[in-house]
């Protein structure tokens, strides 16, 4: 993990909104981790494509969640991932 994190900045999901307000994260190599705290049953978009929505949290502040929309190959590969997974 130390090797994978070398020269990268860890930003907690609960800090993401405040960091986006003060830092240009496009210029930083950063990572975050999240736990799937809620999954919505796969939906169909108007164009017929199926997608999933996950709510992620870092378990520090349960009121601060990030919604992640999964489309295309990512949806096909990961839609069965269980709630509670990191």
Jmol script that loads the backbone (N, CA, C; Angstrom):
load data "model"
ATOM      1  N   UNK A   1       0.828  -1.181   0.000  1.00  0.00           N
ATOM      2  CA  UNK A   1       0.000   0.000   0.000  1.00  0.00           C
ATOM      3  C   UNK A   1       0.878   1.251   0.000  1.00  0.00           C
ATOM      4  N   UNK A   2       1.977   1.212   0.730  1.00  0.00           N
ATOM      5  CA  UNK A   2       2.888   2.365   0.740  1.00  0.00           C
ATOM      6  C   UNK A   2       3.385   2.680  -0.662  1.00  0.00           C
ATOM      7  N   UNK A   3       3.694   1.646  -1.430  1.00  0.00           N
ATOM      8  CA  UNK A   3       4.181   1.846  -2.800  1.00  0.00           C
ATOM      9  C   UNK A   3       3.090   2.454  -3.684  1.00  0.00           C
ATOM     10  N   UNK A   4       1.863   1.959  -3.543  1.00  0.00           N
ATOM     11  CA  UNK A   4       0.745   2.475  -4.346  1.00  0.00           C
ATOM     12  C   UNK A   4       0.402   3.921  -3.983  1.00  0.00           C
ATOM     13  N   UNK A   5       0.622   4.304  -2.732  1.00  0.00           N
ATOM     14  CA  UNK A   5       0.269   5.646  -2.267  1.00  0.00           C
ATOM     15  C   UNK A   5       1.407   6.652  -2.415  1.00  0.00           C
ATOM     16  N   UNK A   6       2.579   6.190  -2.834  1.00  0.00           N
ATOM     17  CA  UNK A   6       3.718   7.100  -2.973  1.00  0.00           C
ATOM     18  C   UNK A   6       3.365   8.255  -3.900  1.00  0.00           C
ATOM     19  N   UNK A   7       3.660   9.474  -3.455  1.00  0.00           N
ATOM     20  CA  UNK A   7       3.421  10.704  -4.212  1.00  0.00           C
ATOM     21  C   UNK A   7       1.943  10.985  -4.470  1.00  0.00           C
ATOM     22  N   UNK A   8       1.065  10.374  -3.715  1.00  0.00           N
ATOM     23  CA  UNK A   8      -0.370  10.620  -3.839  1.00  0.00           C
ATOM     24  C   UNK A   8      -0.895  11.181  -2.525  1.00  0.00           C
ATOM     25  N   UNK A   9      -1.966  11.934  -2.638  1.00  0.00           N
ATOM     26  CA  UNK A   9      -2.578  12.530  -1.461  1.00  0.00           C
ATOM     27  C   UNK A   9      -3.889  11.807  -1.155  1.00  0.00           C
ATOM     28  N   UNK A  10      -4.073  11.390   0.093  1.00  0.00           N
ATOM     29  CA  UNK A  10      -5.313  10.763   0.525  1.00  0.00           C
ATOM     30  C   UNK A  10      -6.298  11.854   0.914  1.00  0.00           C
ATOM     31  N   UNK A  11      -7.466  11.823   0.306  1.00  0.00           N
ATOM     32  CA  UNK A  11      -8.538  12.743   0.667  1.00  0.00           C
ATOM     33  C   UNK A  11      -9.737  11.901   1.080  1.00  0.00           C
ATOM     34  N   UNK A  12     -10.161  12.064   2.311  1.00  0.00           N
ATOM     35  CA  UNK A  12     -11.313  11.309   2.805  1.00  0.00           C
ATOM     36  C   UNK A  12     -12.576  11.781   2.098  1.00  0.00           C
ATOM     37  N   UNK A  13     -13.494  10.871   1.857  1.00  0.00           N
ATOM     38  CA  UNK A  13     -14.751  11.245   1.205  1.00  0.00           C
ATOM     39  C   UNK A  13     -15.462  12.355   1.966  1.00  0.00           C
ATOM     40  N   UNK A  14     -15.412  12.318   3.297  1.00  0.00           N
ATOM     41  CA  UNK A  14     -16.089  13.340   4.100  1.00  0.00           C
ATOM     42  C   UNK A  14     -15.425  14.712   3.954  1.00  0.00           C
ATOM     43  N   UNK A  15     -14.195  14.763   3.423  1.00  0.00           N
ATOM     44  CA  UNK A  15     -13.483  16.020   3.214  1.00  0.00           C
ATOM     45  C   UNK A  15     -13.552  16.494   1.765  1.00  0.00           C
ATOM     46  N   UNK A  16     -14.084  15.684   0.887  1.00  0.00           N
ATOM     47  CA  UNK A  16     -14.017  15.957  -0.546  1.00  0.00           C
ATOM     48  C   UNK A  16     -14.670  17.290  -0.916  1.00  0.00           C
ATOM     49  N   UNK A  17     -15.848  17.556  -0.416  1.00  0.00           N
ATOM     50  CA  UNK A  17     -16.545  18.793  -0.770  1.00  0.00           C
ATOM     51  C   UNK A  17     -15.742  20.021  -0.355  1.00  0.00           C
ATOM     52  N   UNK A  18     -15.203  20.020   0.853  1.00  0.00           N
ATOM     53  CA  UNK A  18     -14.425  21.182   1.309  1.00  0.00           C
ATOM     54  C   UNK A  18     -13.105  21.298   0.549  1.00  0.00           C
ATOM     55  N   UNK A  19     -12.484  20.185   0.203  1.00  0.00           N
ATOM     56  CA  UNK A  19     -11.240  20.223  -0.568  1.00  0.00           C
ATOM     57  C   UNK A  19     -11.481  20.765  -1.975  1.00  0.00           C
ATOM     58  N   UNK A  20     -12.606  20.373  -2.591  1.00  0.00           N
ATOM     59  CA  UNK A  20     -12.929  20.875  -3.927  1.00  0.00           C
ATOM     60  C   UNK A  20     -13.122  22.385  -3.925  1.00  0.00           C
ATOM     61  N   UNK A  21     -13.583  22.935  -2.798  1.00  0.00           N
ATOM     62  CA  UNK A  21     -13.826  24.372  -2.705  1.00  0.00           C
ATOM     63  C   UNK A  21     -12.535  25.179  -2.617  1.00  0.00           C
ATOM     64  N   UNK A  22     -11.461  24.587  -2.100  1.00  0.00           N
ATOM     65  CA  UNK A  22     -10.232  25.363  -1.876  1.00  0.00           C
ATOM     66  C   UNK A  22      -9.023  24.888  -2.679  1.00  0.00           C
ATOM     67  N   UNK A  23      -9.085  23.709  -3.265  1.00  0.00           N
ATOM     68  CA  UNK A  23      -7.949  23.176  -4.006  1.00  0.00           C
ATOM     69  C   UNK A  23      -8.368  22.776  -5.416  1.00  0.00           C
ATOM     70  N   UNK A  24      -7.428  22.885  -6.341  1.00  0.00           N
ATOM     71  CA  UNK A  24      -7.659  22.402  -7.700  1.00  0.00           C
ATOM     72  C   UNK A  24      -7.187  20.949  -7.749  1.00  0.00           C
ATOM     73  N   UNK A  25      -8.105  20.033  -7.522  1.00  0.00           N
ATOM     74  CA  UNK A  25      -7.742  18.616  -7.420  1.00  0.00           C
ATOM     75  C   UNK A  25      -7.337  18.016  -8.756  1.00  0.00           C
ATOM     76  N   UNK A  26      -7.611  18.714  -9.854  1.00  0.00           N
ATOM     77  CA  UNK A  26      -7.189  18.215 -11.162  1.00  0.00           C
ATOM     78  C   UNK A  26      -5.671  18.260 -11.315  1.00  0.00           C
ATOM     79  N   UNK A  27      -5.015  19.053 -10.493  1.00  0.00           N
ATOM     80  CA  UNK A  27      -3.561  19.186 -10.570  1.00  0.00           C
ATOM     81  C   UNK A  27      -2.836  18.328  -9.536  1.00  0.00           C
ATOM     82  N   UNK A  28      -3.599  17.560  -8.758  1.00  0.00           N
ATOM     83  CA  UNK A  28      -3.033  16.741  -7.687  1.00  0.00           C
ATOM     84  C   UNK A  28      -3.337  15.274  -7.974  1.00  0.00           C
ATOM     85  N   UNK A  29      -2.366  14.404  -7.710  1.00  0.00           N
ATOM     86  CA  UNK A  29      -2.604  12.958  -7.804  1.00  0.00           C
ATOM     87  C   UNK A  29      -3.164  12.521  -6.455  1.00  0.00           C
ATOM     88  N   UNK A  30      -4.484  12.306  -6.394  1.00  0.00           N
ATOM     89  CA  UNK A  30      -5.120  11.997  -5.128  1.00  0.00           C
ATOM     90  C   UNK A  30      -5.961  10.730  -5.232  1.00  0.00           C
ATOM     91  N   UNK A  31      -6.214  10.136  -4.075  1.00  0.00           N
ATOM     92  CA  UNK A  31      -7.038   8.933  -3.993  1.00  0.00           C
ATOM     93  C   UNK A  31      -8.012   9.080  -2.834  1.00  0.00           C
ATOM     94  N   UNK A  32      -9.065   8.288  -2.893  1.00  0.00           N
ATOM     95  CA  UNK A  32     -10.010   8.232  -1.791  1.00  0.00           C
ATOM     96  C   UNK A  32     -10.495   6.794  -1.650  1.00  0.00           C
ATOM     97  N   UNK A  33     -11.064   6.490  -0.508  1.00  0.00           N
ATOM     98  CA  UNK A  33     -11.626   5.171  -0.248  1.00  0.00           C
ATOM     99  C   UNK A  33     -13.043   5.358   0.248  1.00  0.00           C
ATOM    100  N   UNK A  34     -13.910   4.442  -0.104  1.00  0.00           N
ATOM    101  CA  UNK A  34     -15.275   4.531   0.364  1.00  0.00           C
ATOM    102  C   UNK A  34     -15.895   3.164   0.548  1.00  0.00           C
ATOM    103  N   UNK A  35     -16.873   3.117   1.416  1.00  0.00           N
ATOM    104  CA  UNK A  35     -17.643   1.911   1.679  1.00  0.00           C
ATOM    105  C   UNK A  35     -19.013   2.110   1.024  1.00  0.00           C
ATOM    106  N   UNK A  36     -19.494   1.088   0.342  1.00  0.00           N
ATOM    107  CA  UNK A  36     -20.826   1.171  -0.245  1.00  0.00           C
ATOM    108  C   UNK A  36     -21.835   1.054   0.895  1.00  0.00           C
ATOM    109  N   UNK A  37     -22.504   2.169   1.206  1.00  0.00           N
ATOM    110  CA  UNK A  37     -23.478   2.152   2.299  1.00  0.00           C
ATOM    111  C   UNK A  37     -24.908   1.979   1.789  1.00  0.00           C
ATOM    112  N   UNK A  38     -25.125   2.210   0.494  1.00  0.00           N
ATOM    113  CA  UNK A  38     -26.448   1.994  -0.081  1.00  0.00           C
ATOM    114  C   UNK A  38     -26.312   1.759  -1.575  1.00  0.00           C
ATOM    115  N   UNK A  39     -27.094   0.836  -2.091  1.00  0.00           N
ATOM    116  CA  UNK A  39     -27.148   0.572  -3.528  1.00  0.00           C
ATOM    117  C   UNK A  39     -28.587   0.715  -3.988  1.00  0.00           C
ATOM    118  N   UNK A  40     -28.764   1.384  -5.109  1.00  0.00           N
ATOM    119  CA  UNK A  40     -30.078   1.501  -5.724  1.00  0.00           C
ATOM    120  C   UNK A  40     -30.184   0.400  -6.774  1.00  0.00           C
ATOM    121  N   UNK A  41     -31.339  -0.226  -6.885  1.00  0.00           N
ATOM    122  CA  UNK A  41     -31.562  -1.246  -7.904  1.00  0.00           C
ATOM    123  C   UNK A  41     -31.203  -0.663  -9.272  1.00  0.00           C
ATOM    124  N   UNK A  42     -30.471  -1.418 -10.103  1.00  0.00           N
ATOM    125  CA  UNK A  42     -30.086  -0.888 -11.425  1.00  0.00           C
ATOM    126  C   UNK A  42     -31.270  -0.265 -12.165  1.00  0.00           C
ATOM    127  N   UNK A  43     -30.987   0.848 -12.809  1.00  0.00           N
ATOM    128  CA  UNK A  43     -31.990   1.642 -13.516  1.00  0.00           C
ATOM    129  C   UNK A  43     -31.706   1.616 -15.015  1.00  0.00           C
ATOM    130  N   UNK A  44     -32.698   1.986 -15.804  1.00  0.00           N
ATOM    131  CA  UNK A  44     -32.513   2.153 -17.245  1.00  0.00           C
ATOM    132  C   UNK A  44     -32.627   3.628 -17.575  1.00  0.00           C
ATOM    133  N   UNK A  45     -31.629   4.148 -18.285  1.00  0.00           N
ATOM    134  CA  UNK A  45     -31.655   5.537 -18.731  1.00  0.00           C
ATOM    135  C   UNK A  45     -32.598   5.669 -19.916  1.00  0.00           C
ATOM    136  N   UNK A  46     -32.901   6.904 -20.298  1.00  0.00           N
ATOM    137  CA  UNK A  46     -33.784   7.155 -21.443  1.00  0.00           C
ATOM    138  C   UNK A  46     -33.266   6.527 -22.733  1.00  0.00           C
ATOM    139  N   UNK A  47     -31.940   6.393 -22.834  1.00  0.00           N
ATOM    140  CA  UNK A  47     -31.355   5.803 -24.038  1.00  0.00           C
ATOM    141  C   UNK A  47     -31.290   4.279 -23.971  1.00  0.00           C
ATOM    142  N   UNK A  48     -31.847   3.690 -22.905  1.00  0.00           N
ATOM    143  CA  UNK A  48     -31.880   2.239 -22.775  1.00  0.00           C
ATOM    144  C   UNK A  48     -30.688   1.632 -22.066  1.00  0.00           C
ATOM    145  N   UNK A  49     -29.673   2.442 -21.795  1.00  0.00           N
ATOM    146  CA  UNK A  49     -28.488   1.933 -21.088  1.00  0.00           C
ATOM    147  C   UNK A  49     -28.808   1.724 -19.612  1.00  0.00           C
ATOM    148  N   UNK A  50     -28.349   0.618 -19.060  1.00  0.00           N
ATOM    149  CA  UNK A  50     -28.558   0.317 -17.650  1.00  0.00           C
ATOM    150  C   UNK A  50     -27.403   0.884 -16.838  1.00  0.00           C
ATOM    151  N   UNK A  51     -27.726   1.388 -15.659  1.00  0.00           N
ATOM    152  CA  UNK A  51     -26.701   1.943 -14.778  1.00  0.00           C
ATOM    153  C   UNK A  51     -27.061   1.653 -13.326  1.00  0.00           C
ATOM    154  N   UNK A  52     -26.072   1.803 -12.461  1.00  0.00           N
ATOM    155  CA  UNK A  52     -26.264   1.615 -11.026  1.00  0.00           C
ATOM    156  C   UNK A  52     -25.882   2.897 -10.310  1.00  0.00           C
ATOM    157  N   UNK A  53     -26.426   3.061  -9.119  1.00  0.00           N
ATOM    158  CA  UNK A  53     -26.057   4.187  -8.260  1.00  0.00           C
ATOM    159  C   UNK A  53     -25.656   3.621  -6.905  1.00  0.00           C
ATOM    160  N   UNK A  54     -24.462   3.995  -6.464  1.00  0.00           N
ATOM    161  CA  UNK A  54     -23.980   3.613  -5.136  1.00  0.00           C
ATOM    162  C   UNK A  54     -23.827   4.865  -4.299  1.00  0.00           C
ATOM    163  N   UNK A  55     -24.125   4.758  -3.009  1.00  0.00           N
ATOM    164  CA  UNK A  55     -23.812   5.835  -2.066  1.00  0.00           C
ATOM    165  C   UNK A  55     -22.616   5.353  -1.265  1.00  0.00           C
ATOM    166  N   UNK A  56     -21.561   6.163  -1.286  1.00  0.00           N
ATOM    167  CA  UNK A  56     -20.305   5.823  -0.624  1.00  0.00           C
ATOM    168  C   UNK A  56     -20.078   6.726   0.584  1.00  0.00           C
ATOM    169  N   UNK A  57     -19.417   6.166   1.592  1.00  0.00           N
ATOM    170  CA  UNK A  57     -19.094   6.918   2.800  1.00  0.00           C
ATOM    171  C   UNK A  57     -17.760   6.430   3.329  1.00  0.00           C
ATOM    172  N   UNK A  58     -17.056   7.291   4.061  1.00  0.00           N
ATOM    173  CA  UNK A  58     -15.765   6.875   4.632  1.00  0.00           C
ATOM    174  C   UNK A  58     -15.880   6.450   6.094  1.00  0.00           C
ATOM    175  N   UNK A  59     -17.100   6.382   6.611  1.00  0.00           N
ATOM    176  CA  UNK A  59     -17.420   5.957   7.973  1.00  0.00           C
ATOM    177  C   UNK A  59     -16.909   6.913   9.042  1.00  0.00           C
ATOM    178  N   UNK A  60     -16.467   8.096   8.641  1.00  0.00           N
ATOM    179  CA  UNK A  60     -16.084   9.139   9.594  1.00  0.00           C
ATOM    180  C   UNK A  60     -17.276  10.022   9.922  1.00  0.00           C
ATOM    181  N   UNK A  61     -18.006  10.406   8.883  1.00  0.00           N
ATOM    182  CA  UNK A  61     -19.173  11.277   9.026  1.00  0.00           C
ATOM    183  C   UNK A  61     -20.280  10.676   8.180  1.00  0.00           C
ATOM    184  N   UNK A  62     -21.209  10.002   8.824  1.00  0.00           N
ATOM    185  CA  UNK A  62     -22.244   9.269   8.097  1.00  0.00           C
ATOM    186  C   UNK A  62     -23.233  10.183   7.366  1.00  0.00           C
ATOM    187  N   UNK A  63     -23.151  11.483   7.622  1.00  0.00           N
ATOM    188  CA  UNK A  63     -24.003  12.438   6.915  1.00  0.00           C
ATOM    189  C   UNK A  63     -23.387  12.897   5.603  1.00  0.00           C
ATOM    190  N   UNK A  64     -22.128  12.600   5.372  1.00  0.00           N
ATOM    191  CA  UNK A  64     -21.417  13.013   4.164  1.00  0.00           C
ATOM    192  C   UNK A  64     -21.242  11.813   3.248  1.00  0.00           C
ATOM    193  N   UNK A  65     -22.100  11.692   2.252  1.00  0.00           N
ATOM    194  CA  UNK A  65     -22.014  10.591   1.292  1.00  0.00           C
ATOM    195  C   UNK A  65     -21.753  11.140  -0.100  1.00  0.00           C
ATOM    196  N   UNK A  66     -21.185  10.315  -0.928  1.00  0.00           N
ATOM    197  CA  UNK A  66     -20.942  10.641  -2.331  1.00  0.00           C
ATOM    198  C   UNK A  66     -21.725   9.624  -3.158  1.00  0.00           C
ATOM    199  N   UNK A  67     -22.466  10.110  -4.140  1.00  0.00           N
ATOM    200  CA  UNK A  67     -23.181   9.214  -5.050  1.00  0.00           C
ATOM    201  C   UNK A  67     -22.295   8.914  -6.241  1.00  0.00           C
ATOM    202  N   UNK A  68     -22.187   7.652  -6.567  1.00  0.00           N
ATOM    203  CA  UNK A  68     -21.365   7.200  -7.686  1.00  0.00           C
ATOM    204  C   UNK A  68     -22.276   6.511  -8.691  1.00  0.00           C
ATOM    205  N   UNK A  69     -22.277   7.005  -9.932  1.00  0.00           N
ATOM    206  CA  UNK A  69     -23.079   6.426 -10.998  1.00  0.00           C
ATOM    207  C   UNK A  69     -22.187   5.530 -11.843  1.00  0.00           C
ATOM    208  N   UNK A  70     -22.594   4.283 -12.044  1.00  0.00           N
ATOM    209  CA  UNK A  70     -21.811   3.315 -12.812  1.00  0.00           C
ATOM    210  C   UNK A  70     -22.524   3.026 -14.125  1.00  0.00           C
ATOM    211  N   UNK A  71     -21.840   3.270 -15.241  1.00  0.00           N
ATOM    212  CA  UNK A  71     -22.382   3.053 -16.576  1.00  0.00           C
ATOM    213  C   UNK A  71     -21.504   2.079 -17.353  1.00  0.00           C
ATOM    214  N   UNK A  72     -22.014   1.575 -18.447  1.00  0.00           N
ATOM    215  CA  UNK A  72     -21.249   0.791 -19.416  1.00  0.00           C
ATOM    216  C   UNK A  72     -20.578  -0.424 -18.810  1.00  0.00           C
ATOM    217  N   UNK A  73     -19.312  -0.623 -19.194  1.00  0.00           N
ATOM    218  CA  UNK A  73     -18.556  -1.792 -18.730  1.00  0.00           C
ATOM    219  C   UNK A  73     -18.371  -1.795 -17.215  1.00  0.00           C
ATOM    220  N   UNK A  74     -18.229  -0.616 -16.621  1.00  0.00           N
ATOM    221  CA  UNK A  74     -18.069  -0.547 -15.158  1.00  0.00           C
ATOM    222  C   UNK A  74     -19.331  -1.083 -14.483  1.00  0.00           C
ATOM    223  N   UNK A  75     -20.487  -0.681 -14.974  1.00  0.00           N
ATOM    224  CA  UNK A  75     -21.743  -1.207 -14.424  1.00  0.00           C
ATOM    225  C   UNK A  75     -21.806  -2.724 -14.607  1.00  0.00           C
ATOM    226  N   UNK A  76     -21.523  -3.208 -15.818  1.00  0.00           N
ATOM    227  CA  UNK A  76     -21.601  -4.647 -16.096  1.00  0.00           C
ATOM    228  C   UNK A  76     -20.681  -5.453 -15.191  1.00  0.00           C
ATOM    229  N   UNK A  77     -19.502  -4.911 -14.926  1.00  0.00           N
ATOM    230  CA  UNK A  77     -18.515  -5.642 -14.131  1.00  0.00           C
ATOM    231  C   UNK A  77     -18.783  -5.579 -12.627  1.00  0.00           C
ATOM    232  N   UNK A  78     -19.384  -4.482 -12.154  1.00  0.00           N
ATOM    233  CA  UNK A  78     -19.450  -4.272 -10.703  1.00  0.00           C
ATOM    234  C   UNK A  78     -20.847  -4.188 -10.099  1.00  0.00           C
ATOM    235  N   UNK A  79     -21.925  -4.283 -10.877  1.00  0.00           N
ATOM    236  CA  UNK A  79     -23.251  -4.033 -10.334  1.00  0.00           C
ATOM    237  C   UNK A  79     -23.650  -5.017  -9.233  1.00  0.00           C
ATOM    238  N   UNK A  80     -23.034  -6.184  -9.202  1.00  0.00           N
ATOM    239  CA  UNK A  80     -23.367  -7.178  -8.171  1.00  0.00           C
ATOM    240  C   UNK A  80     -22.540  -7.010  -6.897  1.00  0.00           C
ATOM    241  N   UNK A  81     -21.646  -6.038  -6.858  1.00  0.00           N
ATOM    242  CA  UNK A  81     -20.828  -5.810  -5.671  1.00  0.00           C
ATOM    243  C   UNK A  81     -21.743  -5.567  -4.465  1.00  0.00           C
ATOM    244  N   UNK A  82     -21.454  -6.220  -3.347  1.00  0.00           N
ATOM    245  CA  UNK A  82     -22.317  -6.155  -2.172  1.00  0.00           C
ATOM    246  C   UNK A  82     -22.172  -4.845  -1.416  1.00  0.00           C
ATOM    247  N   UNK A  83     -23.282  -4.426  -0.830  1.00  0.00           N
ATOM    248  CA  UNK A  83     -23.255  -3.304   0.079  1.00  0.00           C
ATOM    249  C   UNK A  83     -22.304  -3.648   1.224  1.00  0.00           C
ATOM    250  N   UNK A  84     -21.533  -2.671   1.696  1.00  0.00           N
ATOM    251  CA  UNK A  84     -20.558  -2.906   2.760  1.00  0.00           C
ATOM    252  C   UNK A  84     -19.144  -3.121   2.239  1.00  0.00           C
ATOM    253  N   UNK A  85     -19.000  -3.302   0.927  1.00  0.00           N
ATOM    254  CA  UNK A  85     -17.675  -3.501   0.352  1.00  0.00           C
ATOM    255  C   UNK A  85     -16.944  -2.154   0.254  1.00  0.00           C
ATOM    256  N   UNK A  86     -15.630  -2.224   0.277  1.00  0.00           N
ATOM    257  CA  UNK A  86     -14.779  -1.029   0.154  1.00  0.00           C
ATOM    258  C   UNK A  86     -14.378  -0.889  -1.298  1.00  0.00           C
TER     259      UNK A  86
END
end "model"
wireframe off; spacefill off
backbone 0.3
color backbone group
